[in-house]
Amino acid sequence: MIPISAWQPEERPREKCLSHGVRSLSTSECLALILQTGSHKQSALDLARTLLQPYDGDLSAMREASPVEWEAVPGIGPAKSARIAAALELSRRLLNQPQVIAPCIKSSKDSYDALKDQLDDIDHEEFWVLYLSQANRVLHKACIGKGGWSQTLADSRVIYQVALTHKACGIIVAHNHPSGRLHPSHADRQLTKRLQQVAKMLDITFLDHLIIGKGDYVSFADKGWLLVP
């Protein structure tokens, strides 16, 4: 029996998961990662295959079994059976969890509604970004910076690094004016211009920049203040 550590890196379940994504793994490879180790006669992957065999690879059937049954397999003790039971229980809870539909942004009002809880009525400036799918559904939203205006507050490198991580097709940025004065400053306009230029290079659509304060907002897109694509 050749231990997994001696396999080629691209054949090892953990390395395969990290380099190609967890969906590239077979059921037995996923189970091998949960088991973590094999026995003195079998690798973790062989042990996983042995464990799945009585259920013909059917995880639903395996989930209905008792952990005591798994411990009848040489190499499976209480610790391994507990990890398997926990993983199967998480899958059950995930299936029974209500599906949350991400909000779809169709207007500046939708953008404001998605961010007003974060940016209304706070006494300091914050800079937030909505990361959107191709269908303009919110994939992620994040606070990029806090404080006064500076390169750190709205670092375009950070903004677009997060966009690439979440495979966003479009972004909407927003910041607040604690004073409630919604007219953009020169720095606001320059920042918007710079972010639009970077978005164009990355083939990401820059949709809007909102300024929020005192229960109201102004939209660069609505006002025609964005650069012409």
N, C-alpha and C positions, 0 to 999 in steps of 0.2 A: 504494500500500500504506500503510494507516494503522497506525502502530505501536501495540502493545498499550498503551503508556503513555498514549495519547490516547483509549483506550476509556473508556466509563463504568465506574466502579469495580466495580459489581456484575457486569460482564461479563469482567473480567480474571481469569485462572485463579488467580493467587496470592491476590487479595482474596476471590474466591469460596471458595477453600479455607479461608481463615482465618475467614470469617464464617459459612459454611454447612457446613463439614466437608469432608474430602477425598473422602468418598463421593459428594458432589454433583458431582464432576468427571467428565467423560467421559474415555475412554482417551487421546484426543488432548490434552486439557487437562493430564492428568497428565504425559504425555510432554513437553509444552511446558515445564512447570516444571523437568523434568530438563535439557532443552536450554538453558534460561535465556535464550538470545537466538536471534533468527532470522538471516536474511541480508539483504542490501541489497534483495532482491526480495520476500522473504516474512517475515511475522511468525513468531515461535516456534511459534504455534499452526498456521499454514499449513504450516510446515516439518514439524511433527509429523504432520499429516495426510498430507503427501506421503510421509513415511517409512513410515507404516503401510499405505499403499495397496497395495503389492505383496503384503502378507500378509493382506489383507482384514480388518485390525484384529485378527488372531489373534496374541496375544502369545506363545503357545507356538511358533508357527512362526517368529516373529521371534527368539525366544531360541535357536533352532537355527541361525540364520544367523550368518555371520561379520561382525564389525565392518567388515571391508573392503568388504562389500556396502553398508553404510550410508554409507560415505564416498564412494560413487559419486553420492550425492544432493548436488547443489550446496548448500553451506551447512553440510554435515556434515564436520567435520574430526576429527583424532585425539582431541581433548579431548572433543568431544561424543559420539563413538562409545564412548569409554572410560566416560563417565558412564552411557550407556545400558546398556552391558554390565554395569557394576557393579550398576545397579538391577535388571536382569533376574536376575542371579546372586543378589541378596538375596531376590528372590521365590522362586527355586528352593530356597534354603536354608530359607526360612520354611515352604514346603510340606513339606519333608522333616524338619522339626524335630518331635521327639516332642511330642505335646500334653500339657501339664501341667494336670491337673484341680485346680482350687482346692479346698482342704479345705472340707467342710461342717460348720458348727458346730451340733451337736445337744444339747450339754450343757456344763456348766461345765468338765468335764474336757477337752472338745475345745478350749475357749478356753484353758485352762491349757497344753495341749500345743502350741498355736499360738504361745504367748508365753514359755514357760519358758526357752527358750534365750537370750532377751533379758533376762529379769528375775530368773532364779535366780542366786544367788551373785555379786552385784555389790555393791560397798561404798558405793553412793550410790543415791538414789532416782531412778527414771525413771518416766515416765508414757507408756503406750502405748495405742493405739486400734486395734481391728479394725473395718474397714468392710465391711459385709455386703450381699449382694444380697437380693432378695426371697426367694430360696430359702435364705438364710443361708449362702451360699458367700462365702469371703473374697475381696473385691475388692482390698483394699489393707490394709496395716498400717503404722503409722508411730509413731515416738517423737515426742511432742508437747513434752516438756520433761524437763530433768534438773536435779537439785539437791535443795533442800529445798522444803517446801510454800510456794507463793506463787501469786499470780495468774498469773505467767508459766509456772509448771510445768504447769498444766492450764487454759490459756486457752480458754474455751468458744468464742470467736470463731474461733480457729485450728482447733479440733476440728471444728466444723460447716462451716467453709469447705472443709476437705478432704473432708468428707462430701458436700457439694454438688458438688464438682469430680468426684468418682468416682461420683456418682449413687447413693450408698449409701441403702438402705432401712432399715438398722438399724446400730447400733454397739454394741460391747462395749469398755469401758475397763478398764484394769488398771494398777496401780502396785505397786511392791515395798516391803517393809519389810526393810531390810538386817539388822535385829536378829532377824528370824524371828518376831517377835510379830505375829500375824495379826489381832488385834482392831482394828476400825476406830476411828480417833480421831474427835473431834467435827468436825475439818476434813474428814475423809474423808466423813462423813455429809452435811455441808453441801454439799460439792462434788457429791456424787451427786445430791442434791436439785436443785441448780441446773442440772446437766446434763440431768436428766430434764425439767425445765420448759422448757428451750430446745428439746429434742428434740420435745416435744409441739407447740410453736409451728411447728416446721419440718416436721411430719408425718413425722418419723424415729423409728423405734422404738428406745428405749433398753433394751437387753436385759439388761445385767449390768455389775457392777463387781467386778473381782477384786483381791484383795490377795495378793501372791505373796512367798514368802520361805522359804529353807532347805529347798527341795524339797517344799513344801506350799503350799496356797492356801486361801482362803476366798472364797465367792461370795455377794454381796449377794442375788442372786435365790434361791439355794438357802436362804438364811437368812430370807427374807421381809423383808429390810430396804429393799426398793425401795418407792417411792410407789405406791399403788394407781392404776392407769391411770384 
